[in-house]
Amino acid sequence: MYILLWIVFGAFVGWIASIISNDNGRMGLLANIVVGLIGSVIGGGIASLFNLATFTTFSLWGFCFAVLGAVVLLWIISLFRVNRRR
């Protein structure tokens, strides 16, 4: 049951982060899930780096840091993305 909840949470976080970083047109559902889940780990690392909190349950602050981590991840990916001509 928790795995399904994490997948839905990751999809929502990845979708919000892709809207913030203007990558929504390029990303599908699977990419949103992966970015959301990895972004959650990055956001938790950012929060613990500044001793703000450690998150073990779903909360508003956990959601905010997960979106922040996903935006950071998308920013890092965009640095390595090769500009392609259309």
Buried (B, 14 or more C-beta within 10 A) or exposed (E): EEEEEBBEBBBBBBBBBBEBBEBBEEBEEEBBBBBBBBBBEBBBEBBEEEEEEEBEEEEEEBBEBBBBBBBBBBEEEEEEEEEEEE
